[in-house]
Amino acid sequence: TVESLPPTLEANAEQPPLFDGTTRLYTSYACPFAQRVWITRNYKGLQDEIKLVPLNLQNRPAWYKEKVYPVNKVPSLEHNGKIIGESLDLIKYVDSNFEGPSLVPNDPDKKRTLEELLSYADKFIEMLFASFKGDPEKEAGAAFNYLEDALKKYDDGPFLLGRDFSLADIAYIPFVERFQIFLSEVFKYDTIAGRPKLAAWIEELNKIDAYKQTKTVDPKQLVEYYKQRFMVPK
């Protein structure tokens, strides 16, 4: 069943009660960092345990910074009387503190690879955003080649750790999804051309409901937003 998503809270919205025993994921439907945690929650079947509290980041309620999370970013998670932030920490936290299928492999070699992939994720994202101002083919190309090579490491399946869908896939897909749209639209750059593993990976991920349900980005809005935010006006 597809979850009916709660409406986005604007600046004038009332604050949900804090620390009343409900676990809440403060999120934004458009934010790729928050999407990581949303996918993790869905995959583990925690739709009833972790309540979504979507915020409008362009017009966010003041109580979020004042009372919930002083850093004032999403995602953050309200759980067991505390607020935790940072998407990569949160996907690990949700995986290890809640019921549901594990997103970390048992195999020690794959565990090490998972850590490497997670620690590279920020660099991957930086390279791609930087490419908007430079030569996307060269700079974005290097980032996507990294993923293509990573996908060659295990031949027992289509995911970054082979047959098992894991936190590694979750860390990258929200960004790949957006960069694919933006680079194609603005630079006519096809991220999957000559990268068969990457193409197969994206196709495989699009069969996973936990991920599909989080794909709410409107391509036109995304392109406009990224242009305004990241591109130097010519």
N, C-alpha and C positions, 0 to 999 in steps of 0.2 A: 504494500500500500504506500502511496505517495503521501508524505507528511504535509499537512496544511501549515504553511509557514506563517508565523506571527508577523504582524505589521511592524515596519521600521519605526523606531521611536525618534521623534524630533526634539528640538530644544525644550519645548513646553511640556513634554511628556512627564508623567509622574514616575518617580523612582519605584521599582519593585522593592518589596521589603528585603533588607539586607540580612544575611545570616539567619534566615528563618528555617534552615534545614533543607531548603531547595538548592540543588546544584544548578548553577546558571552559567551558560557560555555567552559572554558579551561579545558580540560579533558585528560584522557588517557583511551583507550579502555580496558586496562588490570587492571585498578585500581578499587578496590571494593568501595572505598570512593567516587570516581567520579561517579561510576555506580549508586549510590543512587540518585544523582541529575539528571542523564540521564533518569532514570526510571520515576522520578517525572515529568520531562519535557514531556516525551512521553505520560504519562497517562493523562496529562492535555491538550494534543493535541497542544503543543507549538513548533512543529518541524519547523514551519516557523518563529516564533517569536524569538526563541533562537537558535542561530547558534552554531554548535559544532566546537571547535578548538582543535583537538586532538594532543597531544605532545608525542614524544618519551622520556620517563622519563630517559632512559639510555643514551640518547644523546640529551638533551633538548636545545632549542635555548637560548642563553645568554640573549636576550631581554626580555624573560619572567620574569626573576628575576630582571633585571635592570629597566625595564619600566612598567611591568604589575603588578606583585605580588611579592614583595620582599621576602615573606616567601618561594617562589619557590616550592610550592606543588600544586597538583591538588586535588580537583576541585577548581576553582575560577570562579566567575561570573562578567562579565562586564555589568553593567546596570545603566542607569541614571547618567552617569558621574562618577561612582565609581566602585571599585573592592571589592567584598565580598568573603570571604573564609569560610572554615570549613563546611564539608558536612552536619552535622545535622542542623546547622544554615541555610544552603542553601536550604535544602528541605522545611523547614518551610517558608523561604523567597519566594521561587518560588510558594509555595502553596498559600500564602496570597497576593502576589503582581501581580499575573497573572490570566487571565481568565481560565475557565476549571473546571471540577468536583473537589469539595473540597476533600482533603485527611485528614481532621480533622473532627471527629464526632461532632454532636451538643450535644449529650447526655453528661452531666457534669461528670458522673461516668466514661464513656469511655474516656473522655478528660483527666481525672486524670490518668487513666491507661496508656494512650498514653504517657504522660509525664514520668511516671515511667519507661516504656519500653525504651524510648529514653535515659533516664539518665543511664540506665543499659547497654546500647549497648557497650560502651567502655570497660567495665569490661568483658563482654561476649567475646569480641574479644581478650582481653589480656589473658583470661583464655585459650582460644583455642591455641593461639600462644605459650603460656607457656607449653601446653600439649605436643608439639612436642619434648620437651627436657625431659619430665618426663614420666608419665604413662598416655597415651592418654585415655585409657578406663576410668580411674578414673577422670582425670581432664577435658577432653573434655566431658565426660559423665555428669559431674555436669552442664556444660554450656548448653548442649542439654536438660537436664532434666528441667532446668529453662524455656526453650522455651516450652517444652511439657506441663509443668504446666500452663504457661501463656495462652496456647491455650485452656486450659480447663475452663478458667474463664467465657467465654460467650458461650452459646450453640446455638446462633441464626445464626451461620455460621462458616466457616472454617478458617477465618483470626484471627489475634491476637486481633482484637476488634470485633470479631463475624462476622456479615454479611458484614461489610464494609471494603473493601481494604483501607489501610491507610498508613500514614507515618511510622507507627510502622513496618509494613511488609517490607517496602522499606528500613528501617534502617538495617534490619537483613539479608534479602535474599542474597545480594551479597557475604556475608561472609559464610553463610550456604552453598551456592553453591560451593564455593572454598574448604571449609573444608571437605565437603562431598567427593569431589574428592580426596583430599590429604590423608585424614585419611584412606579411603578405599584402596587407591593405596599403601601407604607406610606402614600402620600398620594393614591392613586388618580389620579395624574397621568400622562396619556398623552403621552409625549415626542414621538410622531410625529404626533399630531392636528394638522392644519393645516400640516404640514411635509412635503409630498409628496416633496421632494428627499431629505430625511433618510430617509424611509421607503424610498425606492428605493435609496439608498446602502447602508443596512443589509441590505436584501434581496440586493443585488449582492455585498456582502462575504461573506454567508453561503453564496455559491456557490464561494468560494475555499477550496480544501482547506487551504492553508497556514494560514489563519485558523481554519477549522472544527476542525482537529485541536487547537487550543489552547483551545477552549472547554470548560473542565473545571469551571467554577464551579457549585456546587450552590446554586440560588436561595434555598432556605430558610436555609442556612448563611450566605450572603452577607447576607441581611436581618438575621439575628440579630447578625452581627459588626458591620455598619455601625450598627445601633441602639445596641449597647453602646459603640462607639467614638466615634460622631459626634453622637449625639443627646442633647440635654439632657433628663434625665428630667422628665416633666411632673409 
